[in-house]
């Protein structure tokens, strides 16, 4: 093992999107981007992504029933915000995508 193990401070990125949830044409709009410092060198897992998300955006805490799934974009959690203007049973969705910015090319 390397005695001078590199303690790299990395950044976790959280991107918040809003979409209308349409199955026919899914369009999402980037609302906000957060950059969260992370001192751990451990890989980003669903559990770690959920903790970072809950600390940065409490509305996505495990108590809110936010489920984290792996996607090609990163770890994703969604929640409904409000009904759409035209229909009370279609919702505006908020989606948080959590990615690790360590320079790896497996996004």
QUIUR-V935150 format. One record per pair of residues at least 12 apart in sequence whose ideal C-beta (glycine too) atoms are under 10 Angstrom apart, sorted by the first residue. I is the first residue (numbers start at 1). J is the second residue. D is the distance in whole Angstrom. If there is no record, write none. Layout:
# QUIUR-V935150
[[I/J/D] [I/J/D]]
This chain:
# QUIUR-V935150
[[5/41/8] [6/41/8] [7/39/7] [7/40/10] [7/41/7] [8/38/10] [8/39/9] [8/40/10] [8/41/6] [8/102/7] [8/103/10] [9/37/6] [9/38/7] [9/39/6] [9/40/10] [9/41/10] [10/36/10] [10/37/8] [10/38/5] [10/39/8] [10/40/8] [10/41/8] [10/44/9] [10/100/7] [10/101/6] [10/102/5] [10/103/9] [11/34/10] [11/35/5] [11/36/7] [11/37/6] [11/38/7] [11/99/10] [11/100/8] [11/101/5] [11/102/9] [12/34/9] [12/35/8] [12/36/5] [12/37/8] [12/38/5] [12/40/10] [12/44/7] [12/48/9] [12/49/8] [12/52/5] [12/53/9] [12/56/8] [12/74/9] [12/75/10] [12/98/6] [12/99/7] [12/100/6] [12/101/7] [12/102/9] [13/33/7] [13/34/7] [13/35/6] [13/36/8] [13/52/10] [13/74/8] [13/97/8] [13/98/7] [13/99/5] [13/100/8] [13/101/6] [14/32/8] [14/33/7] [14/34/4] [14/35/8] [14/36/6] [14/49/9] [14/52/7] [14/53/6] [14/56/6] [14/57/7] [14/60/9] [14/74/9] [14/75/10] [14/77/10] [14/96/6] [14/97/7] [14/98/5] [14/99/8] [15/28/10] [15/30/6] [15/31/9] [15/32/8] [15/33/5] [15/34/8] [15/73/8] [15/74/8] [15/76/10] [15/95/8] [15/96/7] [15/97/5] [15/98/8] [15/99/8] [16/28/10] [16/29/10] [16/30/7] [16/31/5] [16/32/4] [16/33/7] [16/34/8] [16/57/8] [16/60/9] [16/94/6] [16/95/7] [16/96/6] [16/97/8] [17/29/6] [17/30/6] [17/31/6] [17/32/9] [17/73/10] [17/76/9] [17/78/9] [17/93/8] [17/94/7] [17/95/4] [17/96/8] [17/97/7] [18/30/9] [18/31/5] [18/32/10] [18/81/7] [18/92/6] [18/93/7] [18/94/6] [18/95/8] [19/78/9] [19/81/10] [19/91/10] [19/92/7] [19/93/5] [19/94/8] [19/95/7] [20/84/6] [20/85/10] [20/86/10] [20/87/10] [20/90/7] [20/91/8] [20/92/6] [20/93/7] [21/78/9] [21/80/8] [21/84/8] [21/90/6] [21/91/6] [21/92/7] [21/93/5] [21/95/10] [22/84/9] [22/90/8] [22/93/10] [26/93/10] [28/93/8] [28/94/10] [28/95/6] [28/97/10] [30/97/10] [31/94/8] [31/95/9] [31/96/10] [32/57/9] [32/94/10] [32/96/9] [33/97/10] [34/52/9] [34/53/10] [34/56/6] [34/57/8] [34/96/9] [34/98/10] [35/56/10] [35/101/8] [36/52/6] [36/53/9] [36/55/8] [36/56/5] [36/57/10] [36/98/9] [36/101/10] [38/52/7] [38/100/8] [38/101/9] [38/102/9] [40/52/10] [41/102/9] [43/100/7] [43/102/9] [43/104/9] [44/74/8] [44/75/7] [44/98/7] [44/99/8] [44/100/4] [44/101/10] [44/102/8] [44/104/10] [45/68/9] [45/70/9] [45/75/8] [46/67/9] [46/68/5] [46/69/8] [46/70/7] [46/75/6] [46/77/10] [46/98/9] [47/62/10] [47/68/8] [47/75/10] [48/68/10] [48/75/9] [48/98/9] [48/100/9] [49/68/6] [49/70/9] [49/74/8] [49/75/4] [49/76/9] [49/77/8] [49/96/9] [49/97/10] [49/98/4] [49/99/9] [49/100/9] [50/62/6] [50/66/7] [50/67/9] [50/68/5] [50/75/8] [50/77/7] [50/98/8] [52/75/9] [52/96/10] [52/98/6] [52/100/10] [53/66/7] [53/68/7] [53/75/8] [53/76/10] [53/77/6] [53/96/6] [53/97/10] [53/98/6] [54/66/8] [54/77/9] [56/96/9] [56/98/9] [57/77/9] [57/79/10] [57/94/9] [57/96/6] [57/98/10] [59/77/10] [59/79/7] [59/81/9] [59/94/8] [59/96/9] [60/77/5] [60/78/9] [60/79/7] [60/94/8] [60/96/6] [60/98/9] [62/77/10] [64/77/9] [64/79/6] [65/77/10] [65/79/8] [66/78/8] [66/79/6] [66/94/10] [66/96/8] [67/79/9] [68/96/9] [68/98/8] [71/95/10] [71/97/7] [71/107/10] [72/106/10] [72/107/7] [73/95/9] [73/97/5] [73/98/9] [73/99/7] [73/107/7] [74/96/9] [74/97/5] [74/98/5] [74/99/4] [74/100/8] [74/107/7] [75/96/9] [75/97/7] [75/98/4] [75/99/8] [75/100/9] [76/95/6] [76/96/7] [76/97/5] [76/98/8] [76/99/10] [77/94/9] [77/95/7] [77/96/5] [77/97/8] [77/98/8] [78/93/5] [78/94/7] [78/95/5] [78/96/8] [78/97/10] [79/91/9] [79/93/7] [79/94/5] [79/95/8] [79/96/8] [80/92/7] [80/93/6] [80/94/8] [81/93/7] [81/94/5] [82/94/10]]
